[in-house]
Amino acid sequence: MAINRRQVMKRAITVSALAAFPNISSAMMTPYRKPQRVVIIGGGFAGATAAKYLRMWSPDLEVILIEKKSAFVSCPQSNLVLSGHRTLQQLTFDYHTLTSHYGVRMIQATVNAVDVDKKNVRLSDGSVVDYDRLIVAPGVDFIYDQLSMLTPEIVETKIPHAWKAGPQTQLLHEQLKAMPKGGKVVMTIPQAPFRCPPGPYERACQIALFLNQHNPTAKLIILDANGDIISKKALFKGVWDDLYADIIEYQPSNAVENIDVDSLNVESVFDSVQADVLNVIPPQRAGKVAELAGVINVDKRWCEVDFRTYESTAVKDVHVIGDAVASSLPKSGHIANVQAKVCAAAVIALLNEQDIEPEPVFGNTCYSFTDGEKAGHVAAVFRYDPKTEKMAVMPGGGITPTPTLLEGEFADAWAHNIWSDILR
């Protein structure tokens, strides 16, 4: 019987998850005890994965997932909304299977406070949820210290970052459609680290693709605070030169310094440019919940963890997963997904007073679309190094030098499989 690529990739995800956590079967077979409770804050790639795998690997465990949004919206592939090759509806999924099939208790609410001494979480409706272990998966928030003119109202209605898939993604797409012929799009990229390192450069491809098809005399000016393209440089540089040379103007080491929100005039380190559409991607930090839990302890932005358990080095019994973690690992959806599995296995072991996996190992794959169908990838393998207490790069992996249609098919298969792995 023939097996298609999606089946192969889905089986690979399942097999690698089981291989990475060999102690999980014994952790499930424990004598009866009063159910313990794990509370997870944040229902993105990291938090939703942790909720599913905790219940799947330890069915007697009570798992509560607190998420303020009613649906999961995928950031991977959201840049394609800008070019018209995806819709937000195609990237939006419900949490029904987590509750109906896996028994995760969902609470749609905002967290107002975390009391790590009393081990409880206070919600926006005033209710309090106790926990035995807390997993914080807050994603990122944005730093506007140097750009205080970008108020929440301005960001939501006029100068979107669109770095969290949702209404701002659609707003930016509509702005591109309404832009005058021959106009200018200005996109700013913050100094790394930030969520999805290749994301801004994939976005540049998608904006340039839209302009090439609908407004070919328009320009995209990229003001990058970094000294060069920080991820998949050969891939993006080659595509820009081959397909979008007349549209994209890339300016490295040229951070934005000031913005006139009325005229959309942007002052950067070296120049001043007038925009018709302005997309400012701000510097980032761990989400607000990490601050409430007191786990931000690196550069006042990120959270240091023990990579064997993802327990915070600042607060006992609180684990941090996903983009908020201080690490040399890329802040990607795939990394968030596998960190959640390592954390889930460790939490089960710790609650059952069993040994944790001493040297977790996992891979990361990240695809970027360069037009509506072609893509390229970067992949790497990481293993915990007891000497440095960090995740170290291992042999394996690689990068696509040029985009292909086949890689585009793989990118779609990866996306559908990881969405299923998280939510189905």
N, C-alpha and C positions, 0 to 999 in steps of 0.2 A: 504494500500500500504506500502511495506517495505521501510524503510529509512536507508541508509547505514551510517557508521560512519563519512564518509567525509561530507555528507550532514548535519549531526547533528553538526559537528564542524564548518562548514561554517556558518550555521544559528546562532550558538552561538556567533561567531565573530561579525556578523551583529547586533544581538540583544544587545550584550554587548556594542557595539559602540554607539547605539542609547540611551541605558539606561544611559550611563555615561554622556551624554551631553543633558539633557532634554530641554535646552533653544534653541537648534539649529533650531527648526522649526520657532520660532518667529524671530530669527536672520535673516532668509531668507526672511521673509515677510516685507520688508522695502520699503518706498517710493522710486520712481526712483531718482537716482542721478548719476553723472558722475562716470563711473566705476573706482574703485580704484585698485591699482596694488600691488600684493604681489610677491616678487622675492624670490625664494628658491635656495640656492646654495648647491648642492649635491643630487644625485639621487639614494641613497641607501635605506635601509629599512625605515629610517626616512623621508628623503626628498621626495621620490616618494609618500609615503603615504600622507604626508601633501598636496602635489600638487593635488592628486586625490580627497581627502576629502574637500579641500577648494572649488574646482569647483563643486563637487557633492552637498555640503551643501549650496553654495552661487554661483549660476550659473552666476550672473552678475559680479562677481569678475574676474579681469584679473590676471591670474597666469602664471608666467614665471619660468620654472625650468632650471637651468644652471648646466650641468653635462659634465665633460670632456670626459667621456667614451661613446661609442656608444651603449653599452648594459649593462644591469643589470646582475651581476654575484653573486649568493647567497653564502655567507660564510657558513651559516648553511648547513650541509651535505658535504661541500667541503673536510673535512678530509677523507671521504670515497673514494675520488679520489686516495688517497695514497695507499689504499688497493686494488684498482681496482674494487670497488663495485659501483662507480658512475663515470660518465665522466663530464668534464666541460661543454659539450654541454647540458647535462641534467639539469644543474644549471644556464644556460644562457637564458635570456629573453630580448625581445625588449621593447621599450617604446611606441609602435605604438598606443595601446589602450588609453593611457593617452592623446595623441594628437588628435586622430580621434574621440574618443567617449566622452571624458571629456573636450576637448578643452584646455588642458594645452599647452602652447607654450614652446617648447623645444629649447634650445640653447646648442649646443655642443661646449664648449669652456672652457678655463682655466681662472679663475678669477685672475687678476693681482693686483687689488686694490679695497678697499671699502672706500668710503667717507661717513662717518656716519653723517656729518654735512650737506652736500649737498644731502644726501640720494640717492646715486647712486653707481653702481658697474661698474668698468672698466674691460673689457675683453681682452684676449690675442690678438685679432685682432684690438684693439684700440677703439672699440665701447663702448658706455656708456649706461647702463640701469638704469633708475630711478626707485625708489620704494616708496610706502607709508609705507609698512612694509617689513622687511627683515627677512627671516628664514634661519639660518645657520645650515646645517646638514653635517659637514665636516668629520665625522668619526674620525679616529685616524691617526696620523703620528708616526714615530719611533724615539727614542732617542738613538743616537750612541755616546754620549759624552764620555763614558767610553770604547767604542770599536771603536775608530776612524779608525782602520784598515779596518773596514767593509765599504768600499766605495760603492756608488751606483752600480758601475760595478761589484764588487765582490758579492754583494747581489743578483743582477739580474742574474748572470751567474754561481756562484760557491757555495755560502753559503746563500741560500734563507731563508727568514723568513716564506714565504707562509701564512702570516697572513691576507692577502687580496686575496681572491680567484681569480685565474687567471693564467698567465704564470708561476709564481713561484710555484704554486701548481703542475702544470704539470712537471716542472723541478725537483721538489723533488721526484715525483713519478718515473721519469726516472732514477734519481740517485739511488733510492732503487733497481730498476730492474738491474742496472749495477754494483751494489756493489759486491765485491768478496765474495766467500763462506766463512762463518765464520767471516765476517767483523763486524765492529762496527758502529752503528748509535749513534750519540750523539745529544740530544735535550736539549736546555736550556730554562728555564721558568723564566720570570722576576718577580720581586716583584710586587704584586698586588697594585693598580688596573690596569687591562688591559681588552681589548675587550674579551668577552666570557670567564668567569672564568673557566668553565669546559672544554673549548676547548683543552688546551694542553694535558689533561689527556685522552680525547676522541682520540686525535691524537696518543697518545702512544698506545692505543688499536688497532688502525688501522694500524700503522706501525708494531706492534707486530704480528697482524694477517697476514700481508703480509709476514713477515719473517718466521713465522711458516709454511706457505704454500709453500714458494719458497726458503727459505734460513734458515732452522731450526737450524743451528749451529751458526747463527749470534746473536748479542746482541744489545739491545737498552739501552743506559745509559741516564738517565734523571737527569740533574743538575737543581734542583729547588731552586731558591733564597728564596722561602717561606719556613716556618718551617714545613709545611705539605701540603697535598693535600687540596686545598682551596674550592673545590666544589664537592659534591657527593662522599665524601671520602669512605663511606661504599661500594657504588656501584663499584667504580674503584678498590679499594683495593681487594675486593672479586674476581673480574674478573681477576686481575693480578695474584693473588694467585692460582686461579683455572685453568686458561687457559695459562698464559704467564709467569709462575714462572721461567722457564729456559731461558727466553728471556729478560725480563725487569729487570733492576737494577735501583732502585729509590733512589736518594740521595737528601734529603731535606736540606735546609739551606746551600746550596753549590753553590753559584752564580759564574758565569763565570767571570774571571778577565782579561784574555788575550788570544788571538788567533793568531796562526801562520797561515796566510791564504794560504801559499804555502804547508805546510805539513798537515794542518788541526789538528795540536796539540792544545788542549784546556787546559789552566791552570785555575783551579777553586780555591775556598777558601781553600779546603783541599787536592787537588790532581791535577794530570796532566794525561790527557787521549788522546790517539791517535784515531782520527775518520777516518772512510772511507767515511761516509756521515755525514754532519754537518748541523743541523737545529737550528739556533739561533733565538729565538723569543725575540726581544728587548723590553725594557721598552717603554711605549707609552704615548702620550699626544694628546690633541685636534688637529685636522688637521689644516693645514696652513691657511685656510680661516678664522678660528677663530682668529688667530693672526692678520690677515689683518683687521678684523672687530673690533679689540680691546676688545674682550670679554673674553680673558683668564685672569682670576683673582684669581685662586686658585692654589697655589704651582707652579705657572708658567707653569701649565700643563692643567688645566681644567677650565670649565666655570660655574660660579654660576648663577642660574636662580631663578625666582619666579615660583614655581611648579604649580601654578594655571594657568599660561599663557605661561611659558617657555620664558618670556622676560628676557633678560640679566639684571643682577643687575649692570652692568658696563655701558651699552649703551642703551639709550631709543630707542624704536621701532625696536630693533633687538632681535630676538628670537633664542634660541639655542636648538636643539633636537638631540637625539641619543647618541652615545658613548662619545661625547665631554663634556657632562654635568657632573659637579661635584656632586656626589650623592652616597649614600649607595646602591642605586638600582643597580642590575647587569647590565653590559653593554652587553645586548643581543639584538637579532633581534626583539624579541617580545616586549621588553621594548621600543625600538626605534619606533616600529609601533604604540603602544598606546600613547606614548608621542606625536607623530605627530598628533594624533586625538585630544588630549587635546589642543595642541597648535593651531590647525586649528580652533576648536570651539572658543577658546579665541580670536584669531585674528579677526574672523568674528564679534564677539560681540564687540570688541574694535573699529573696523572700523565703526560699526553701533551705537556706543555710548550706548551699552547695558551692562547689568550686566554679569559678567563672572560666571562660575560655581565655588562656593566658596570652595568646598571640593571634587575635582576630585578623583575618585577611579578606579583602574584597576588591572588586574592580570598579571602574567608572568608565562609562561611555557617554559621550556628548556629541549629538549631531547638530549641524547647522545647515539650514537651507540657504543656497545662494541665488536661487530663483524659485519659481513655483513648483519645480519637480526635482531638481538636482540638489544634492547635499554632500557634505563631507563630515568626517568624524575625527575625534581624538579619543583614545582609550589608554588606560593605565591600570596597573595592579598595585595595591598597597598592602603592606603587612605591618603589624605593630612591632616596633623595635624596643625590646626591654631596656637596652642600654640608654637610648635617648628618650624613652617614654613617649615617642611620637610615632605617627604612621609614616613609614618609609616606602619610597617607590621601589618596586621590584621589577625584574626583567619581564618583558611582555608589553603589550599595548602597541601604540603607534598612532600615526596621524595620516589622514588622506591629503595628498598634495594637490589634487584637483577634484572638483565635484563630478559626480556621475549620477545617472538615473537610477542605477542599482543602489547606490548609497541613499538616494531619496526613498526607495522602497524599504530599505533597512531602517531608515529614520522613522517612517510611518509604523513599521512593525514594532520597533522599540517603544514608540509612544503608546500604541494600543496595548502592548503587553505590560508596560509598567502601570498604566492606568488600571488595567485589570488586576494586576498584582496588588495594588493598593486598595481598590474599592470593590472588587468582585470576588 
